[in-house]
Amino acid sequence: MPHVVVKMYPGRSEDVKARMAEAITRDIVDIAACGEEWVSVAIEEVDPAEWPEKVYRPEILDRPDSIYKQPGYNPFE
């Protein structure tokens, strides 16, 4: 039962968010070999000023074992 949470800056339209969720769902169904009914996708908008402490530090820096694709930036540098 994959549940994916996408965190990103605000500003994208509802259409873009829906298309992202559909694309993510298709890929998970294909790669994880599960039914679409088992997949859920949430999109959370995070203010850019809050990103370093709300997302980058707790979910990227502090959890390196869970990151399968490293970002190419560091807001603390």
Secondary structure, DSSP 4 states (H G I P E B T S, - for coil): --EEEEEE-S---HHHHHHHHHHHHHHHHHHHT--GGG-EEEEEE--TTTHIIIIIIIIIIS-GGG-SS--S--TT-
